């Protein structure tokens, strides 16, 4: 009976569990290490400010799922790893493994002066609820939303949700007949925001901002935030509410390991999701840095693809086979506006951008239901 440990309870972790159980010849015990036996469906956070979703809609108790998948859950945090990867150090003690999959997600870089004045929406339900309450109590004013990347690894970022929070807020204020009382500004150090979505998507997003009368402040390095302003090297502008997505880096517990790291602090992984230099140690999701194009996304879909490859390759190693499974680099998203959505798809061979339509908003909601039903 092989002992497999998975760190995390997000998209990559849950997909790895399901994939391992699909390997019929693999006889294994699976232990999951995370703070709680729950899963937060982060793509739905964009709908909390407009009350299309509540926190309870997106917070999934995994107790029943773990029971079906024959998973042992340890409520703890990872704190380190033995040199050979066979012992995961946690706040609940050491856990031995024959195979390890690290799917603990990334960590937002919070070094910008005054960042405590900004809300980072993808940090979780509480952050999205904070945006909802702040907007509810405001009678008008300036709201700024933006994102930045990891300066040492520009691809390590998650900017797409900011477009959705921004367009969603605009739609919400118009529905409440309050839009004229607010000035919305989008900001980022990049001159072409959302470039990883593809050139067509960037053009479409900027055109949508112009159509919605959203001011842009692009191409200027961020200096700091204050309670009422965003300060950049290109000047500053007012903001009573700042919503900001920093770049991503690795978890702090990685520093207590000998895991190979990328320039941006993530765990290095190869095309098969293996961690170089360690036997039967795999990485999947936002915590990893992988070979591929510079537009490789940090999104749930990509994490799922990497987790499937990692689980299949770990099972192959246990069976004495060479791990050959790889993941397709693929970006698929719907940039939602609360009542419509723009479909964007990108691979190494094509880039598809379809105009904003209500059917894509409904499709995004259907996919959420379809994805979560397996865990409920």
C-alpha positions as CSV (number, residue, x, y, z in Angstrom):
1,X,0.0,0.0,0.0
2,X,1.7,3.2,-1.2
3,X,1.4,6.3,0.9
4,X,0.7,9.5,-1.1
5,X,0.6,12.9,0.5
6,X,-1.0,15.9,-1.1
7,X,-0.5,19.4,0.2
8,X,-3.4,21.7,-0.3
9,X,-7.2,21.5,-1.0
10,X,-7.6,23.7,-4.1
11,X,-8.2,22.9,-7.7
12,X,-4.9,21.1,-8.3
13,X,-5.2,19.0,-5.1
14,X,-8.8,17.8,-5.7
15,X,-8.0,17.0,-9.4
16,X,-5.0,15.0,-8.3
17,X,-7.1,13.0,-5.8
18,X,-9.7,12.1,-8.5
19,X,-7.0,11.2,-11.0
20,X,-5.2,8.9,-8.6
21,X,-8.4,7.1,-7.8
22,X,-9.0,6.6,-11.5
23,X,-5.7,4.6,-11.8
24,X,-7.3,1.1,-11.3
25,X,-4.0,-0.7,-10.6
26,X,-2.8,1.8,-8.0
27,X,-3.2,0.6,-4.4
28,X,-2.6,3.6,-2.3
29,X,-3.6,5.6,0.8
30,X,-4.0,9.3,0.2
31,X,-3.4,11.9,2.9
32,X,-4.4,15.5,2.3
33,X,-2.8,18.3,4.4
34,X,-4.7,21.6,4.6
35,X,-6.1,24.0,7.2
36,X,-9.7,22.8,6.8
37,X,-11.5,20.1,4.8
38,X,-13.0,22.7,2.5
39,X,-12.7,24.0,-1.0
40,X,-13.3,27.6,-2.0
41,X,-14.4,28.1,-5.6
42,X,-12.4,31.2,-6.2
43,X,-13.8,32.0,-9.8
44,X,-17.1,32.7,-8.2
45,X,-15.7,35.5,-5.9
46,X,-16.4,38.0,-8.7
47,X,-20.2,37.6,-8.0
48,X,-20.1,38.3,-4.2
49,X,-20.0,42.2,-4.5
50,X,-23.2,42.1,-6.6
51,X,-24.8,39.4,-4.4
52,X,-25.1,36.9,-7.2
53,X,-23.2,34.6,-4.8
54,X,-22.7,34.4,-1.1
55,X,-19.7,33.0,0.7
56,X,-21.7,29.8,1.6
57,X,-22.3,29.2,-2.1
58,X,-18.6,29.1,-2.8
59,X,-17.4,27.3,0.4
60,X,-17.7,23.5,-0.1
61,X,-17.3,21.1,2.8
62,X,-15.1,18.3,1.5
63,X,-15.9,15.8,4.3
64,X,-18.2,13.7,2.2
65,X,-15.9,13.9,-0.9
66,X,-12.9,12.8,1.1
67,X,-14.9,9.9,2.5
68,X,-15.9,8.8,-1.1
69,X,-12.3,9.1,-2.3
70,X,-11.0,7.3,0.8
71,X,-8.8,10.3,1.8
72,X,-7.4,11.0,5.2
73,X,-7.5,14.7,6.0
74,X,-5.0,16.2,8.4
75,X,-5.9,19.7,9.6
76,X,-2.5,21.3,9.6
77,X,-0.1,23.6,7.7
78,X,3.0,22.4,5.9
79,X,6.2,23.8,7.5
80,X,9.0,22.0,5.8
81,X,10.2,18.9,3.9
82,X,13.0,16.4,4.5
83,X,15.9,16.6,2.1
84,X,14.7,13.4,0.2
85,X,11.1,14.6,0.1
86,X,9.8,11.5,2.1
87,X,8.7,13.4,5.2
88,X,6.5,16.4,5.1
89,X,6.8,18.6,8.2
90,X,3.6,20.1,9.4
91,X,2.1,21.8,12.4
92,X,0.6,18.4,13.3
93,X,4.0,16.6,13.1
94,X,5.8,14.7,10.3
95,X,3.9,12.7,7.7
96,X,5.8,10.0,5.8
97,X,5.1,9.5,2.1
98,X,6.1,7.3,-0.8
99,X,5.0,10.0,-3.2
100,X,4.3,13.7,-2.7
101,X,2.2,16.2,-4.7
102,X,2.6,19.8,-3.7
103,X,-0.6,21.7,-4.7
104,X,-0.6,24.4,-2.0
105,X,-1.1,27.4,-4.3
106,X,0.9,30.6,-4.5
107,X,1.2,33.6,-2.2
108,X,0.5,37.2,-3.1
109,X,3.5,39.6,-2.8
110,X,2.6,42.2,-0.1
111,X,5.7,44.4,-0.2
112,X,4.4,47.6,-1.8
113,X,4.2,50.4,0.8
114,X,0.7,51.1,1.9
115,X,-0.7,47.8,0.5
116,X,-2.7,47.4,3.7
117,X,-5.0,50.1,2.3
118,X,-5.9,47.8,-0.7
119,X,-8.1,44.8,-0.8
120,X,-6.7,41.7,-2.6
121,X,-10.0,40.1,-3.9
122,X,-8.7,36.6,-4.7
123,X,-7.4,36.1,-1.1
124,X,-10.8,34.6,-0.4
125,X,-14.4,35.1,0.6
126,X,-13.7,37.7,3.3
127,X,-11.9,39.9,0.8
128,X,-14.8,39.8,-1.7
129,X,-17.3,40.5,1.1
130,X,-15.2,43.5,2.2
131,X,-15.5,44.9,-1.4
132,X,-19.3,44.4,-1.3
133,X,-19.7,46.2,2.0
134,X,-17.4,49.1,1.1
135,X,-19.3,49.7,-2.1
136,X,-22.7,49.4,-0.3
137,X,-21.8,52.1,2.2
138,X,-20.2,54.5,-0.4
139,X,-22.5,57.3,-1.7
140,X,-20.0,58.0,-4.5
141,X,-16.3,58.7,-5.0
142,X,-13.3,57.2,-6.7
143,X,-12.6,53.4,-6.9
144,X,-9.4,52.0,-8.4
145,X,-8.7,48.5,-9.5
146,X,-5.5,47.1,-10.8
147,X,-2.9,44.3,-10.8
148,X,0.9,43.8,-11.1
149,X,3.2,40.8,-11.7
150,X,6.1,39.3,-9.9
151,X,9.1,41.5,-11.0
152,X,11.4,38.4,-11.0
153,X,9.0,36.2,-12.9
154,X,6.5,38.3,-14.9
155,X,4.3,35.4,-15.8
156,X,3.6,34.7,-12.1
157,X,0.4,36.8,-11.8
158,X,-3.4,36.5,-11.8
159,X,-4.8,39.7,-13.4
160,X,-7.9,38.3,-15.2
161,X,-10.2,38.5,-12.2
162,X,-9.6,42.2,-11.8
163,X,-11.2,42.8,-15.2
164,X,-14.2,40.9,-14.0
165,X,-14.4,42.7,-10.7
166,X,-14.1,46.0,-12.6
167,X,-16.7,45.3,-15.3
168,X,-18.9,43.7,-12.7
169,X,-18.9,46.7,-10.5
170,X,-19.7,49.0,-13.4
171,X,-22.7,46.8,-14.3
172,X,-23.8,46.7,-10.6
173,X,-23.6,50.5,-10.2
174,X,-25.6,51.0,-13.4
175,X,-28.2,48.5,-12.3
176,X,-28.4,50.4,-8.9
177,X,-28.6,53.7,-10.9
178,X,-25.5,55.0,-9.0
179,X,-22.9,54.9,-11.7
180,X,-22.8,58.6,-12.2
181,X,-21.7,59.1,-8.6
182,X,-18.5,57.0,-9.1
183,X,-15.3,57.4,-11.0
184,X,-13.7,54.1,-11.9
185,X,-10.0,53.8,-12.7
186,X,-8.1,50.7,-13.9
187,X,-4.3,50.7,-13.3
188,X,-1.3,48.4,-14.0
189,X,2.4,48.9,-14.7
190,X,1.9,47.0,-18.0
191,X,1.3,49.1,-21.1
192,X,-0.8,46.4,-22.6
193,X,-2.9,44.9,-19.8
194,X,-4.0,41.3,-20.1
195,X,-1.5,40.6,-22.8
196,X,-1.3,36.9,-21.9
197,X,-4.9,36.7,-23.1
198,X,-3.7,37.6,-26.6
199,X,-3.5,40.8,-28.6
200,X,-7.1,40.6,-29.7
201,X,-8.3,40.3,-26.1
202,X,-6.3,43.3,-25.0
203,X,-7.8,45.5,-27.7
204,X,-11.3,44.2,-26.8
205,X,-10.8,44.8,-23.0
206,X,-9.5,48.4,-23.5
207,X,-12.3,49.2,-25.9
208,X,-14.8,47.9,-23.3
209,X,-13.3,50.1,-20.6
210,X,-13.6,53.1,-22.9
211,X,-17.2,52.2,-23.7
212,X,-18.0,52.0,-20.0
213,X,-16.2,55.3,-19.2
214,X,-13.5,53.7,-17.1
215,X,-10.3,55.7,-16.8
216,X,-7.0,53.9,-17.4
217,X,-3.6,54.5,-15.9
218,X,-1.2,52.2,-17.7
219,X,2.6,51.7,-18.0
220,X,3.7,53.3,-14.8
221,X,5.5,51.5,-12.0
222,X,3.6,51.5,-8.7
223,X,5.2,53.3,-5.8
224,X,2.7,53.1,-3.0
225,X,-0.9,53.3,-1.8
226,X,-2.4,55.7,0.7
227,X,-5.9,55.6,2.3
228,X,-7.2,57.8,-0.5
229,X,-4.8,57.5,-3.5
230,X,-2.7,55.3,-5.8
231,X,0.8,56.7,-6.3
232,X,2.8,55.7,-9.3
233,X,6.0,57.0,-11.1
234,X,3.6,58.5,-13.6
235,X,1.7,60.5,-11.0
236,X,-1.1,59.7,-8.5
237,X,-4.9,59.6,-8.6
238,X,-7.7,59.5,-6.0
239,X,-9.1,56.3,-4.7
240,X,-11.3,55.9,-1.6
241,X,-11.4,52.1,-2.4
242,X,-8.4,50.3,-3.9
243,X,-8.8,46.7,-5.2
244,X,-5.4,45.3,-6.2
245,X,-4.0,42.0,-7.2
246,X,-0.2,41.7,-6.6
247,X,2.1,39.2,-8.3
248,X,2.4,35.7,-7.0
249,X,5.4,34.0,-5.3
250,X,6.0,30.8,-3.4
251,X,4.6,29.8,0.1
252,X,6.7,30.8,3.1
253,X,7.2,27.1,4.0
254,X,9.2,26.6,0.8
255,X,12.0,28.5,2.5
256,X,12.4,25.7,5.0
257,X,13.1,23.1,2.3
258,X,15.7,22.3,-0.3
259,X,13.1,22.4,-3.1
260,X,14.6,24.0,-6.3
261,X,13.1,27.5,-6.8
262,X,12.5,29.7,-9.8
263,X,13.6,33.3,-10.0
264,X,10.2,34.3,-8.7
265,X,10.3,32.0,-5.7
266,X,8.1,29.3,-7.0
267,X,8.9,25.5,-7.0
268,X,10.6,24.5,-10.2
269,X,8.8,21.8,-12.2
270,X,9.5,20.0,-15.5
271,X,7.2,19.2,-18.4
272,X,6.0,16.1,-16.4
273,X,5.4,18.2,-13.3
274,X,8.3,16.5,-11.5
275,X,10.4,18.5,-9.1
276,X,14.0,18.1,-10.4
277,X,16.4,16.3,-8.1
278,X,13.8,14.7,-5.9
279,X,12.3,11.2,-6.4
280,X,8.5,11.0,-6.7
281,X,7.9,14.6,-5.7
282,X,5.5,16.6,-8.0
283,X,4.3,20.1,-8.2
284,X,1.0,21.4,-9.7
285,X,-0.9,24.7,-9.8
286,X,0.1,28.2,-8.8
287,X,2.9,27.1,-6.6
288,X,4.9,25.8,-9.6
289,X,7.1,27.3,-12.3
290,X,7.0,25.3,-15.5
291,X,8.6,25.3,-19.0
292,X,6.4,26.9,-21.6
293,X,5.3,30.2,-23.2
294,X,5.4,33.4,-21.2
295,X,1.6,33.6,-21.4
296,X,1.1,30.3,-19.5
297,X,-1.8,31.2,-17.2
298,X,-2.1,31.0,-13.4
299,X,-5.7,29.8,-13.4
300,X,-7.8,26.9,-12.2
301,X,-8.0,25.2,-15.6
302,X,-4.2,25.1,-15.9
303,X,-3.9,23.8,-12.4
304,X,-6.3,20.9,-13.3
305,X,-4.2,20.0,-16.3
306,X,-1.0,20.0,-14.4
307,X,-2.5,18.0,-11.5
308,X,-3.7,15.3,-13.9
309,X,-0.2,14.9,-15.4
310,X,1.4,14.8,-11.9
311,X,-1.0,12.1,-10.6
312,X,-0.7,10.0,-13.8
313,X,3.1,10.2,-13.7
314,X,3.3,9.3,-10.0
315,X,1.1,6.3,-10.6
316,X,3.4,5.3,-13.5
317,X,6.5,5.5,-11.3
318,X,4.8,3.2,-8.7
319,X,4.1,0.7,-11.5
320,X,7.7,0.9,-12.7
321,X,6.9,2.8,-15.9
322,X,8.5,6.0,-17.2
323,X,6.5,9.1,-16.3
324,X,5.5,10.4,-19.8
325,X,2.3,12.4,-19.2
326,X,2.6,16.1,-19.9
327,X,0.1,19.0,-19.8
328,X,-1.2,21.1,-22.6
329,X,-0.6,24.8,-22.2
330,X,-4.1,26.2,-22.6
331,X,-5.9,29.4,-21.5
332,X,-9.6,29.3,-21.5
333,X,-11.7,31.9,-19.7
334,X,-14.8,34.0,-19.8
335,X,-14.3,37.6,-18.8
336,X,-17.6,38.1,-17.0
337,X,-19.5,41.4,-16.4
338,X,-22.3,40.0,-14.2
339,X,-24.8,39.8,-17.1
340,X,-22.6,38.9,-20.1
341,X,-19.1,37.6,-20.9
342,X,-16.3,37.6,-23.4
343,X,-14.9,34.2,-24.3
344,X,-11.1,34.0,-24.6
345,X,-9.2,30.9,-25.6
346,X,-5.5,30.6,-26.4
347,X,-3.1,27.7,-27.2
348,X,0.3,27.7,-28.9
349,X,-1.6,27.3,-32.2
350,X,-4.5,29.8,-32.0
351,X,-6.0,32.7,-30.1
352,X,-9.8,33.0,-30.1
353,X,-11.8,36.0,-28.8
354,X,-15.5,36.2,-29.0
355,X,-17.6,39.3,-28.2
356,X,-19.4,39.8,-24.9
357,X,-22.7,37.9,-24.9
358,X,-25.2,36.9,-22.2
359,X,-24.9,33.3,-23.2
360,X,-21.3,33.2,-22.0
361,X,-22.3,34.6,-18.6
362,X,-24.9,31.8,-18.4
363,X,-22.2,29.3,-19.6
364,X,-19.9,30.4,-16.8
365,X,-22.6,29.8,-14.2
366,X,-23.4,26.4,-15.6
367,X,-19.7,25.4,-15.6
368,X,-19.6,26.4,-11.9
369,X,-22.5,24.1,-11.1
370,X,-21.1,21.3,-13.1
371,X,-17.6,21.6,-11.5
372,X,-18.9,21.8,-7.9
373,X,-21.5,19.0,-8.1
374,X,-18.7,16.4,-7.8
375,X,-17.7,17.7,-4.4
376,X,-21.1,18.3,-2.9
